Amino acid sequence: MYTILFHLVLIFQLGNHIQQKALLRGKWVNLDDSHFKIEFRETSYCWFYNKDTVASGTYTWSHQSCDTSYYKGPDRTLEFIRLNDGSCYEITGLTKQNLSYRYTVNGKLHRFKRWK
């Protein structure tokens, strides 16, 4: 009985993880600076300021912190994005219309709304 329940919980968590990652995909505009926009695709991202590309590359999504000075160990209740340059962000909120993440190096919170 416990084995079946354990597997059901794992399947639910995996499904939730996939849904959350799917929500991330799309274009976002920063709520504090409308010139700053970001686009997430399946495994890549692109940051824009005005119409200029500021940064682009790949990212991974994980429950394991990519910055051990910020948080050590995996935690199923936390979600992190690691950019290919090594930068680490904790997802603090994600809905169909809103995204917020915290840069783990300095704790700065970035808030976005879906754009287009």
Backbone as XML, in Angstrom:
<?xml version="1.0"?>
<chain id="A" units="angstrom">
  <residue number="1" name="MET">
    <atom name="N" x="0.824" y="-1.202" z="0.000"/>
    <atom name="CA" x="0.000" y="0.000" z="0.000"/>
    <atom name="C" x="0.867" y="1.266" z="0.000"/>
  </residue>
  <residue number="2" name="TYR">
    <atom name="N" x="1.888" y="1.289" z="0.887"/>
    <atom name="CA" x="2.751" y="2.468" z="0.952"/>
    <atom name="C" x="3.547" y="2.647" z="-0.337"/>
  </residue>
  <residue number="3" name="THR">
    <atom name="N" x="3.938" y="1.546" z="-0.971"/>
    <atom name="CA" x="4.679" y="1.616" z="-2.225"/>
    <atom name="C" x="3.817" y="2.247" z="-3.314"/>
  </residue>
  <residue number="4" name="ILE">
    <atom name="N" x="2.569" y="1.843" z="-3.393"/>
    <atom name="CA" x="1.661" y="2.415" z="-4.395"/>
    <atom name="C" x="1.461" y="3.904" z="-4.126"/>
  </residue>
  <residue number="5" name="LEU">
    <atom name="N" x="1.240" y="4.261" z="-2.880"/>
    <atom name="CA" x="1.057" y="5.667" z="-2.525"/>
    <atom name="C" x="2.307" y="6.474" z="-2.846"/>
  </residue>
  <residue number="6" name="PHE">
    <atom name="N" x="3.470" y="5.940" z="-2.529"/>
    <atom name="CA" x="4.740" y="6.611" z="-2.815"/>
    <atom name="C" x="4.879" y="6.871" z="-4.318"/>
  </residue>
  <residue number="7" name="HIS">
    <atom name="N" x="4.576" y="5.866" z="-5.141"/>
    <atom name="CA" x="4.681" y="6.026" z="-6.586"/>
    <atom name="C" x="3.663" y="7.024" z="-7.123"/>
  </residue>
  <residue number="8" name="LEU">
    <atom name="N" x="2.484" y="7.044" z="-6.571"/>
    <atom name="CA" x="1.482" y="8.030" z="-6.984"/>
    <atom name="C" x="1.939" y="9.450" z="-6.667"/>
  </residue>
  <residue number="9" name="VAL">
    <atom name="N" x="2.544" y="9.638" z="-5.508"/>
    <atom name="CA" x="3.069" y="10.957" z="-5.139"/>
    <atom name="C" x="4.180" y="11.366" z="-6.097"/>
  </residue>
  <residue number="10" name="LEU">
    <atom name="N" x="5.081" y="10.448" z="-6.427"/>
    <atom name="CA" x="6.158" y="10.752" z="-7.371"/>
    <atom name="C" x="5.611" y="11.121" z="-8.746"/>
  </residue>
  <residue number="11" name="ILE">
    <atom name="N" x="4.608" y="10.394" z="-9.205"/>
    <atom name="CA" x="3.997" y="10.690" z="-10.507"/>
    <atom name="C" x="3.338" y="12.068" z="-10.477"/>
  </residue>
  <residue number="12" name="PHE">
    <atom name="N" x="2.645" y="12.396" z="-9.395"/>
    <atom name="CA" x="2.026" y="13.717" z="-9.257"/>
    <atom name="C" x="3.087" y="14.805" z="-9.274"/>
  </residue>
  <residue number="13" name="GLN">
    <atom name="N" x="4.187" y="14.614" z="-8.539"/>
    <atom name="CA" x="5.243" y="15.621" z="-8.483"/>
    <atom name="C" x="5.884" y="15.807" z="-9.848"/>
  </residue>
  <residue number="14" name="LEU">
    <atom name="N" x="6.113" y="14.726" z="-10.576"/>
    <atom name="CA" x="6.687" y="14.822" z="-11.909"/>
    <atom name="C" x="5.743" y="15.567" z="-12.844"/>
  </residue>
  <residue number="15" name="GLY">
    <atom name="N" x="4.457" y="15.256" z="-12.774"/>
    <atom name="CA" x="3.476" y="15.956" z="-13.600"/>
    <atom name="C" x="3.426" y="17.430" z="-13.277"/>
  </residue>
  <residue number="16" name="ASN">
    <atom name="N" x="3.484" y="17.783" z="-12.002"/>
    <atom name="CA" x="3.487" y="19.184" z="-11.586"/>
    <atom name="C" x="4.738" y="19.896" z="-12.087"/>
  </residue>
  <residue number="17" name="HIS">
    <atom name="N" x="5.881" y="19.234" z="-12.010"/>
    <atom name="CA" x="7.148" y="19.787" z="-12.482"/>
    <atom name="C" x="7.066" y="20.099" z="-13.977"/>
  </residue>
  <residue number="18" name="ILE">
    <atom name="N" x="6.506" y="19.170" z="-14.749"/>
    <atom name="CA" x="6.366" y="19.357" z="-16.194"/>
    <atom name="C" x="5.407" y="20.506" z="-16.496"/>
  </residue>
  <residue number="19" name="GLN">
    <atom name="N" x="4.302" y="20.606" z="-15.753"/>
    <atom name="CA" x="3.349" y="21.699" z="-15.957"/>
    <atom name="C" x="3.987" y="23.046" z="-15.633"/>
  </residue>
  <residue number="20" name="GLN">
    <atom name="N" x="4.729" y="23.120" z="-14.531"/>
    <atom name="CA" x="5.381" y="24.375" z="-14.143"/>
    <atom name="C" x="6.381" y="24.801" z="-15.205"/>
  </residue>
  <residue number="21" name="LYS">
    <atom name="N" x="7.185" y="23.865" z="-15.695"/>
    <atom name="CA" x="8.172" y="24.202" z="-16.719"/>
    <atom name="C" x="7.480" y="24.684" z="-17.994"/>
  </residue>
  <residue number="22" name="ALA">
    <atom name="N" x="6.343" y="24.085" z="-18.327"/>
    <atom name="CA" x="5.589" y="24.521" z="-19.502"/>
    <atom name="C" x="5.063" y="25.942" z="-19.311"/>
  </residue>
  <residue number="23" name="LEU">
    <atom name="N" x="4.666" y="26.285" z="-18.087"/>
    <atom name="CA" x="4.195" y="27.644" z="-17.807"/>
    <atom name="C" x="5.292" y="28.679" z="-18.021"/>
  </residue>
  <residue number="24" name="LEU">
    <atom name="N" x="6.536" y="28.293" z="-17.777"/>
    <atom name="CA" x="7.653" y="29.222" z="-17.908"/>
    <atom name="C" x="7.869" y="29.666" z="-19.346"/>
  </residue>
  <residue number="25" name="ARG">
    <atom name="N" x="7.599" y="28.759" z="-20.281"/>
    <atom name="CA" x="7.843" y="29.079" z="-21.686"/>
    <atom name="C" x="6.971" y="30.247" z="-22.137"/>
  </residue>
  <residue number="26" name="GLY">
    <atom name="N" x="7.613" y="31.158" z="-22.856"/>
    <atom name="CA" x="6.907" y="32.314" z="-23.381"/>
    <atom name="C" x="7.705" y="33.587" z="-23.157"/>
  </residue>
  <residue number="27" name="LYS">
    <atom name="N" x="7.051" y="34.710" z="-23.429"/>
    <atom name="CA" x="7.695" y="36.017" z="-23.323"/>
    <atom name="C" x="7.169" y="36.743" z="-22.097"/>
  </residue>
  <residue number="28" name="TRP">
    <atom name="N" x="8.088" y="37.391" z="-21.368"/>
    <atom name="CA" x="7.765" y="38.071" z="-20.116"/>
    <atom name="C" x="8.345" y="39.474" z="-20.124"/>
  </residue>
  <residue number="29" name="VAL">
    <atom name="N" x="7.621" y="40.414" z="-19.519"/>
    <atom name="CA" x="8.106" y="41.783" z="-19.379"/>
    <atom name="C" x="8.244" y="42.097" z="-17.885"/>
  </residue>
  <residue number="30" name="ASN">
    <atom name="N" x="9.344" y="42.734" z="-17.524"/>
    <atom name="CA" x="9.639" y="43.058" z="-16.131"/>
    <atom name="C" x="8.673" y="44.127" z="-15.621"/>
  </residue>
  <residue number="31" name="LEU">
    <atom name="N" x="8.126" y="43.935" z="-14.427"/>
    <atom name="CA" x="7.162" y="44.885" z="-13.865"/>
    <atom name="C" x="7.821" y="46.172" z="-13.374"/>
  </residue>
  <residue number="32" name="ASP">
    <atom name="N" x="9.110" y="46.117" z="-13.051"/>
    <atom name="CA" x="9.805" y="47.311" z="-12.555"/>
    <atom name="C" x="10.492" y="48.093" z="-13.661"/>
  </residue>
  <residue number="33" name="ASP">
    <atom name="N" x="10.732" y="47.476" z="-14.805"/>
    <atom name="CA" x="11.397" y="48.125" z="-15.934"/>
    <atom name="C" x="10.866" y="47.495" z="-17.214"/>
  </residue>
  <residue number="34" name="SER">
    <atom name="N" x="9.921" y="48.160" z="-17.860"/>
    <atom name="CA" x="9.249" y="47.579" z="-19.027"/>
    <atom name="C" x="10.175" y="47.430" z="-20.237"/>
  </residue>
  <residue number="35" name="HIS">
    <atom name="N" x="11.380" y="47.974" z="-20.163"/>
    <atom name="CA" x="12.342" y="47.790" z="-21.251"/>
    <atom name="C" x="13.008" y="46.413" z="-21.176"/>
  </residue>
  <residue number="36" name="PHE">
    <atom name="N" x="12.958" y="45.778" z="-20.003"/>
    <atom name="CA" x="13.593" y="44.479" z="-19.782"/>
    <atom name="C" x="12.581" y="43.372" z="-20.033"/>
  </residue>
  <residue number="37" name="LYS">
    <atom name="N" x="12.885" y="42.532" z="-21.014"/>
    <atom name="CA" x="12.010" y="41.412" z="-21.367"/>
    <atom name="C" x="12.849" y="40.142" z="-21.426"/>
  </residue>
  <residue number="38" name="ILE">
    <atom name="N" x="12.188" y="39.027" z="-21.204"/>
    <atom name="CA" x="12.858" y="37.738" z="-21.279"/>
    <atom name="C" x="11.942" y="36.742" z="-21.973"/>
  </residue>
  <residue number="39" name="GLU">
    <atom name="N" x="12.548" y="35.869" z="-22.750"/>
    <atom name="CA" x="11.792" y="34.802" z="-23.406"/>
    <atom name="C" x="12.415" y="33.468" z="-23.026"/>
  </residue>
  <residue number="40" name="PHE">
    <atom name="N" x="11.576" y="32.553" z="-22.553"/>
    <atom name="CA" x="12.008" y="31.194" z="-22.252"/>
    <atom name="C" x="11.415" y="30.257" z="-23.285"/>
  </residue>
  <residue number="41" name="ARG">
    <atom name="N" x="12.260" y="29.402" z="-23.813"/>
    <atom name="CA" x="11.804" y="28.320" z="-24.686"/>
    <atom name="C" x="12.016" y="27.014" z="-23.935"/>
  </residue>
  <residue number="42" name="GLU">
    <atom name="N" x="11.928" y="25.898" z="-24.614"/>
    <atom name="CA" x="12.041" y="24.589" z="-23.958"/>
    <atom name="C" x="13.311" y="24.476" z="-23.108"/>
  </residue>
  <residue number="43" name="THR">
    <atom name="N" x="14.446" y="24.804" z="-23.671"/>
    <atom name="CA" x="15.714" y="24.720" z="-22.924"/>
    <atom name="C" x="16.595" y="25.942" z="-23.130"/>
  </residue>
  <residue number="44" name="SER">
    <atom name="N" x="16.077" y="26.971" z="-23.777"/>
    <atom name="CA" x="16.887" y="28.163" z="-24.032"/>
    <atom name="C" x="16.157" y="29.417" z="-23.561"/>
  </residue>
  <residue number="45" name="TYR">
    <atom name="N" x="16.918" y="30.478" z="-23.396"/>
    <atom name="CA" x="16.372" y="31.756" z="-22.958"/>
    <atom name="C" x="17.032" y="32.883" z="-23.744"/>
  </residue>
  <residue number="46" name="CYS">
    <atom name="N" x="16.401" y="34.037" z="-23.735"/>
    <atom name="CA" x="16.964" y="35.236" z="-24.345"/>
    <atom name="C" x="16.471" y="36.437" z="-23.556"/>
  </residue>
  <residue number="47" name="TRP">
    <atom name="N" x="17.398" y="37.291" z="-23.106"/>
    <atom name="CA" x="17.058" y="38.517" z="-22.394"/>
    <atom name="C" x="17.208" y="39.688" z="-23.345"/>
  </residue>
  <residue number="48" name="PHE">
    <atom name="N" x="16.254" y="40.587" z="-23.282"/>
    <atom name="CA" x="16.262" y="41.774" z="-24.137"/>
    <atom name="C" x="16.183" y="43.029" z="-23.272"/>
  </residue>
  <residue number="49" name="TYR">
    <atom name="N" x="16.847" y="44.070" z="-23.708"/>
    <atom name="CA" x="16.645" y="45.392" z="-23.110"/>
    <atom name="C" x="16.401" y="46.323" z="-24.274"/>
  </residue>
  <residue number="50" name="ASN">
    <atom name="N" x="15.242" y="47.001" z="-24.245"/>
    <atom name="CA" x="14.716" y="47.683" z="-25.420"/>
    <atom name="C" x="14.588" y="46.626" z="-26.502"/>
  </residue>
  <residue number="51" name="LYS">
    <atom name="N" x="15.259" y="46.784" z="-27.627"/>
    <atom name="CA" x="15.183" y="45.758" z="-28.669"/>
    <atom name="C" x="16.508" y="45.018" z="-28.823"/>
  </residue>
  <residue number="52" name="ASP">
    <atom name="N" x="17.435" y="45.294" z="-27.918"/>
    <atom name="CA" x="18.748" y="44.657" z="-27.992"/>
    <atom name="C" x="18.778" y="43.361" z="-27.194"/>
  </residue>
  <residue number="53" name="THR">
    <atom name="N" x="19.414" y="42.347" z="-27.756"/>
    <atom name="CA" x="19.623" y="41.096" z="-27.033"/>
    <atom name="C" x="20.781" y="41.299" z="-26.069"/>
  </residue>
  <residue number="54" name="VAL">
    <atom name="N" x="20.522" y="41.107" z="-24.779"/>
    <atom name="CA" x="21.531" y="41.302" z="-23.738"/>
    <atom name="C" x="22.249" y="39.995" z="-23.425"/>
  </residue>
  <residue number="55" name="ALA">
    <atom name="N" x="21.502" y="38.907" z="-23.369"/>
    <atom name="CA" x="22.081" y="37.601" z="-23.061"/>
    <atom name="C" x="21.183" y="36.514" z="-23.634"/>
  </residue>
  <residue number="56" name="SER">
    <atom name="N" x="21.803" y="35.402" z="-23.954"/>
    <atom name="CA" x="21.033" y="34.249" z="-24.407"/>
    <atom name="C" x="21.855" y="32.997" z="-24.138"/>
  </residue>
  <residue number="57" name="GLY">
    <atom name="N" x="21.173" y="31.885" z="-24.101"/>
    <atom name="CA" x="21.853" y="30.619" z="-23.848"/>
    <atom name="C" x="20.859" y="29.552" z="-23.480"/>
  </residue>
  <residue number="58" name="THR">
    <atom name="N" x="21.331" y="28.569" z="-22.740"/>
    <atom name="CA" x="20.482" y="27.467" z="-22.318"/>
    <atom name="C" x="20.289" y="27.517" z="-20.810"/>
  </residue>
  <residue number="59" name="TYR">
    <atom name="N" x="19.262" y="26.801" z="-20.343"/>
    <atom name="CA" x="19.000" y="26.720" z="-18.911"/>
    <atom name="C" x="18.520" y="25.327" z="-18.562"/>
  </residue>
  <residue number="60" name="THR">
    <atom name="N" x="18.636" y="25.008" z="-17.281"/>
    <atom name="CA" x="18.055" y="23.773" z="-16.761"/>
    <atom name="C" x="17.169" y="24.137" z="-15.585"/>
  </residue>
  <residue number="61" name="TRP">
    <atom name="N" x="16.173" y="23.314" z="-15.336"/>
    <atom name="CA" x="15.191" y="23.504" z="-14.266"/>
    <atom name="C" x="15.370" y="22.348" z="-13.297"/>
  </residue>
  <residue number="62" name="SER">
    <atom name="N" x="15.431" y="22.633" z="-12.003"/>
    <atom name="CA" x="15.711" y="21.571" z="-11.049"/>
    <atom name="C" x="15.169" y="21.902" z="-9.666"/>
  </residue>
  <residue number="63" name="HIS">
    <atom name="N" x="15.014" y="20.868" z="-8.851"/>
    <atom name="CA" x="14.700" y="21.042" z="-7.432"/>
    <atom name="C" x="15.986" y="21.117" z="-6.609"/>
  </residue>
  <residue number="64" name="GLN">
    <atom name="N" x="17.126" y="20.965" z="-7.269"/>
    <atom name="CA" x="18.433" y="21.033" z="-6.619"/>
    <atom name="C" x="18.972" y="22.450" z="-6.790"/>
  </residue>
  <residue number="65" name="SER">
    <atom name="N" x="19.339" y="23.076" z="-5.679"/>
    <atom name="CA" x="19.905" y="24.419" z="-5.763"/>
    <atom name="C" x="21.189" y="24.394" z="-6.567"/>
  </residue>
  <residue number="66" name="CYS">
    <atom name="N" x="21.350" y="25.357" z="-7.445"/>
    <atom name="CA" x="22.577" y="25.477" z="-8.233"/>
    <atom name="C" x="23.557" y="26.431" z="-7.559"/>
  </residue>
  <residue number="67" name="ASP">
    <atom name="N" x="23.207" y="26.916" z="-6.381"/>
    <atom name="CA" x="24.070" y="27.817" z="-5.613"/>
    <atom name="C" x="24.068" y="27.331" z="-4.161"/>
  </residue>
  <residue number="68" name="THR">
    <atom name="N" x="25.076" y="26.556" z="-3.790"/>
    <atom name="CA" x="25.088" y="25.957" z="-2.453"/>
    <atom name="C" x="25.311" y="26.985" z="-1.351"/>
  </residue>
  <residue number="69" name="SER">
    <atom name="N" x="25.777" y="28.176" z="-1.685"/>
    <atom name="CA" x="25.879" y="29.216" z="-0.653"/>
    <atom name="C" x="24.499" y="29.795" z="-0.346"/>
  </residue>
  <residue number="70" name="TYR">
    <atom name="N" x="23.549" y="29.619" z="-1.258"/>
    <atom name="CA" x="22.176" y="30.091" z="-1.077"/>
    <atom name="C" x="21.329" y="29.034" z="-0.372"/>
  </residue>
  <residue number="71" name="TYR">
    <atom name="N" x="21.433" y="27.794" z="-0.840"/>
    <atom name="CA" x="20.673" y="26.684" z="-0.256"/>
    <atom name="C" x="21.371" y="25.393" z="-0.634"/>
  </residue>
  <residue number="72" name="LYS">
    <atom name="N" x="21.488" y="24.495" z="0.309"/>
    <atom name="CA" x="22.145" y="23.210" z="0.052"/>
    <atom name="C" x="21.100" y="22.112" z="-0.031"/>
  </residue>
  <residue number="73" name="GLY">
    <atom name="N" x="21.329" y="21.235" z="-0.971"/>
    <atom name="CA" x="20.494" y="20.049" z="-1.047"/>
    <atom name="C" x="19.263" y="20.208" z="-1.905"/>
  </residue>
  <residue number="74" name="PRO">
    <atom name="N" x="18.715" y="19.076" z="-2.327"/>
    <atom name="CA" x="17.467" y="19.101" z="-3.091"/>
    <atom name="C" x="16.276" y="19.337" z="-2.167"/>
  </residue>
  <residue number="75" name="ASP">
    <atom name="N" x="15.238" y="19.907" z="-2.723"/>
    <atom name="CA" x="14.015" y="20.159" z="-1.963"/>
    <atom name="C" x="12.871" y="20.200" z="-2.965"/>
  </residue>
  <residue number="76" name="ARG">
    <atom name="N" x="11.937" y="19.275" z="-2.857"/>
    <atom name="CA" x="10.823" y="19.193" z="-3.808"/>
    <atom name="C" x="9.899" y="20.416" z="-3.771"/>
  </residue>
  <residue number="77" name="THR">
    <atom name="N" x="10.022" y="21.249" z="-2.752"/>
    <atom name="CA" x="9.162" y="22.430" z="-2.671"/>
    <atom name="C" x="9.814" y="23.659" z="-3.296"/>
  </residue>
  <residue number="78" name="LEU">
    <atom name="N" x="11.093" y="23.550" z="-3.668"/>
    <atom name="CA" x="11.804" y="24.679" z="-4.287"/>
    <atom name="C" x="12.145" y="24.342" z="-5.731"/>
  </residue>
  <residue number="79" name="GLU">
    <atom name="N" x="12.180" y="25.375" z="-6.569"/>
    <atom name="CA" x="12.524" y="25.180" z="-7.969"/>
    <atom name="C" x="13.567" y="26.219" z="-8.370"/>
  </residue>
  <residue number="80" name="PHE">
    <atom name="N" x="14.546" y="25.763" z="-9.124"/>
    <atom name="CA" x="15.664" y="26.615" z="-9.516"/>
    <atom name="C" x="15.889" y="26.542" z="-11.018"/>
  </residue>
  <residue number="81" name="ILE">
    <atom name="N" x="16.389" y="27.645" z="-11.559"/>
    <atom name="CA" x="16.830" y="27.702" z="-12.943"/>
    <atom name="C" x="18.324" y="27.981" z="-12.915"/>
  </residue>
  <residue number="82" name="ARG">
    <atom name="N" x="19.075" y="27.165" z="-13.641"/>
    <atom name="CA" x="20.516" y="27.387" z="-13.776"/>
    <atom name="C" x="20.786" y="27.738" z="-15.228"/>
  </residue>
  <residue number="83" name="LEU">
    <atom name="N" x="21.401" y="28.903" z="-15.437"/>
    <atom name="CA" x="21.755" y="29.321" z="-16.786"/>
    <atom name="C" x="23.089" y="28.694" z="-17.176"/>
  </residue>
  <residue number="84" name="ASN">
    <atom name="N" x="23.339" y="28.629" z="-18.476"/>
    <atom name="CA" x="24.577" y="28.012" z="-18.943"/>
    <atom name="C" x="25.822" y="28.762" z="-18.474"/>
  </residue>
  <residue number="85" name="ASP">
    <atom name="N" x="25.689" y="30.028" z="-18.048"/>
    <atom name="CA" x="26.848" y="30.766" z="-17.532"/>
    <atom name="C" x="27.073" y="30.508" z="-16.040"/>
  </residue>
  <residue number="86" name="GLY">
    <atom name="N" x="26.241" y="29.649" z="-15.435"/>
    <atom name="CA" x="26.385" y="29.305" z="-14.026"/>
    <atom name="C" x="25.486" y="30.097" z="-13.091"/>
  </residue>
  <residue number="87" name="SER">
    <atom name="N" x="24.809" y="31.120" z="-13.593"/>
    <atom name="CA" x="23.898" y="31.911" z="-12.758"/>
    <atom name="C" x="22.758" y="31.043" z="-12.254"/>
  </residue>
  <residue number="88" name="CYS">
    <atom name="N" x="22.301" y="31.336" z="-11.041"/>
    <atom name="CA" x="21.258" y="30.530" z="-10.412"/>
    <atom name="C" x="20.117" y="31.425" z="-9.944"/>
  </residue>
  <residue number="89" name="TYR">
    <atom name="N" x="18.889" y="31.008" z="-10.218"/>
    <atom name="CA" x="17.690" y="31.748" z="-9.834"/>
    <atom name="C" x="16.706" y="30.795" z="-9.182"/>
  </residue>
  <residue number="90" name="GLU">
    <atom name="N" x="16.102" y="31.234" z="-8.089"/>
    <atom name="CA" x="15.039" y="30.461" z="-7.461"/>
    <atom name="C" x="13.701" y="30.986" z="-7.969"/>
  </residue>
  <residue number="91" name="ILE">
    <atom name="N" x="12.869" y="30.100" z="-8.500"/>
    <atom name="CA" x="11.526" y="30.487" z="-8.923"/>
    <atom name="C" x="10.699" y="30.687" z="-7.655"/>
  </residue>
  <residue number="92" name="THR">
    <atom name="N" x="10.209" y="31.893" z="-7.446"/>
    <atom name="CA" x="9.420" y="32.174" z="-6.244"/>
    <atom name="C" x="7.932" y="32.267" z="-6.537"/>
  </residue>
  <residue number="93" name="GLY">
    <atom name="N" x="7.572" y="32.345" z="-7.803"/>
    <atom name="CA" x="6.170" y="32.382" z="-8.182"/>
    <atom name="C" x="6.023" y="32.182" z="-9.675"/>
  </residue>
  <residue number="94" name="LEU">
    <atom name="N" x="5.053" y="31.386" z="-10.087"/>
    <atom name="CA" x="4.831" y="31.141" z="-11.502"/>
    <atom name="C" x="3.380" y="30.749" z="-11.724"/>
  </residue>
  <residue number="95" name="THR">
    <atom name="N" x="2.685" y="31.587" z="-12.486"/>
    <atom name="CA" x="1.315" y="31.304" z="-12.901"/>
    <atom name="C" x="1.236" y="31.540" z="-14.404"/>
  </residue>
  <residue number="96" name="LYS">
    <atom name="N" x="0.057" y="31.426" z="-14.979"/>
    <atom name="CA" x="-0.100" y="31.676" z="-16.410"/>
    <atom name="C" x="0.275" y="33.111" z="-16.775"/>
  </residue>
  <residue number="97" name="GLN">
    <atom name="N" x="0.059" y="34.043" z="-15.844"/>
    <atom name="CA" x="0.280" y="35.449" z="-16.150"/>
    <atom name="C" x="1.446" y="36.100" z="-15.411"/>
  </residue>
  <residue number="98" name="ASN">
    <atom name="N" x="1.973" y="35.473" z="-14.371"/>
    <atom name="CA" x="3.010" y="36.098" z="-13.549"/>
    <atom name="C" x="4.182" y="35.165" z="-13.300"/>
  </residue>
  <residue number="99" name="LEU">
    <atom name="N" x="5.364" y="35.767" z="-13.249"/>
    <atom name="CA" x="6.600" y="35.048" z="-12.963"/>
    <atom name="C" x="7.419" y="35.895" z="-12.009"/>
  </residue>
  <residue number="100" name="SER">
    <atom name="N" x="7.968" y="35.266" z="-10.989"/>
    <atom name="CA" x="8.936" y="35.954" z="-10.138"/>
    <atom name="C" x="10.052" y="34.978" z="-9.813"/>
  </residue>
  <residue number="101" name="TYR">
    <atom name="N" x="11.267" y="35.518" z="-9.813"/>
    <atom name="CA" x="12.418" y="34.704" z="-9.438"/>
    <atom name="C" x="13.412" y="35.558" z="-8.690"/>
  </residue>
  <residue number="102" name="ARG">
    <atom name="N" x="14.217" y="34.895" z="-7.892"/>
    <atom name="CA" x="15.214" y="35.562" z="-7.056"/>
    <atom name="C" x="16.596" y="35.125" z="-7.509"/>
  </residue>
  <residue number="103" name="TYR">
    <atom name="N" x="17.452" y="36.129" z="-7.790"/>
    <atom name="CA" x="18.842" y="35.853" z="-8.128"/>
    <atom name="C" x="19.541" y="35.437" z="-6.846"/>
  </residue>
  <residue number="104" name="THR">
    <atom name="N" x="20.096" y="34.238" z="-6.813"/>
    <atom name="CA" x="20.600" y="33.700" z="-5.551"/>
    <atom name="C" x="21.861" y="34.398" z="-5.044"/>
  </residue>
  <residue number="105" name="VAL">
    <atom name="N" x="22.611" y="35.050" z="-5.917"/>
    <atom name="CA" x="23.852" y="35.715" z="-5.486"/>
    <atom name="C" x="23.566" y="36.906" z="-4.584"/>
  </residue>
  <residue number="106" name="ASN">
    <atom name="N" x="22.565" y="37.716" z="-4.964"/>
    <atom name="CA" x="22.299" y="38.941" z="-4.183"/>
    <atom name="C" x="20.880" y="39.002" z="-3.612"/>
  </residue>
  <residue number="107" name="GLY">
    <atom name="N" x="20.047" y="38.014" z="-3.901"/>
    <atom name="CA" x="18.699" y="37.977" z="-3.346"/>
    <atom name="C" x="17.707" y="38.893" z="-4.045"/>
  </residue>
  <residue number="108" name="LYS">
    <atom name="N" x="18.122" y="39.560" z="-5.124"/>
    <atom name="CA" x="17.225" y="40.486" z="-5.823"/>
    <atom name="C" x="16.060" y="39.728" z="-6.457"/>
  </residue>
  <residue number="109" name="LEU">
    <atom name="N" x="14.871" y="40.227" z="-6.183"/>
    <atom name="CA" x="13.650" y="39.643" z="-6.718"/>
    <atom name="C" x="13.289" y="40.329" z="-8.032"/>
  </residue>
  <residue number="110" name="HIS">
    <atom name="N" x="13.021" y="39.540" z="-9.059"/>
    <atom name="CA" x="12.590" y="40.042" z="-10.362"/>
    <atom name="C" x="11.156" y="39.582" z="-10.580"/>
  </residue>
  <residue number="111" name="ARG">
    <atom name="N" x="10.281" y="40.519" z="-10.956"/>
    <atom name="CA" x="8.857" y="40.205" z="-11.157"/>
    <atom name="C" x="8.473" y="40.532" z="-12.593"/>
  </residue>
  <residue number="112" name="PHE">
    <atom name="N" x="7.737" y="39.620" z="-13.223"/>
    <atom name="CA" x="7.342" y="39.766" z="-14.618"/>
    <atom name="C" x="5.861" y="39.458" z="-14.799"/>
  </residue>
  <residue number="113" name="LYS">
    <atom name="N" x="5.327" y="39.967" z="-15.897"/>
    <atom name="CA" x="3.991" y="39.541" z="-16.342"/>
    <atom name="C" x="4.162" y="39.017" z="-17.768"/>
  </residue>
  <residue number="114" name="ARG">
    <atom name="N" x="3.250" y="38.142" z="-18.140"/>
    <atom name="CA" x="3.339" y="37.567" z="-19.490"/>
    <atom name="C" x="3.155" y="38.682" z="-20.510"/>
  </residue>
  <residue number="115" name="TRP">
    <atom name="N" x="3.954" y="38.616" z="-21.546"/>
    <atom name="CA" x="3.955" y="39.629" z="-22.593"/>
    <atom name="C" x="3.601" y="38.949" z="-23.905"/>
  </residue>
  <residue number="116" name="LYS">
    <atom name="N" x="2.577" y="39.430" z="-24.548"/>
    <atom name="CA" x="2.067" y="38.913" z="-25.817"/>
    <atom name="C" x="1.624" y="37.506" z="-25.687"/>
  </residue>
</chain>
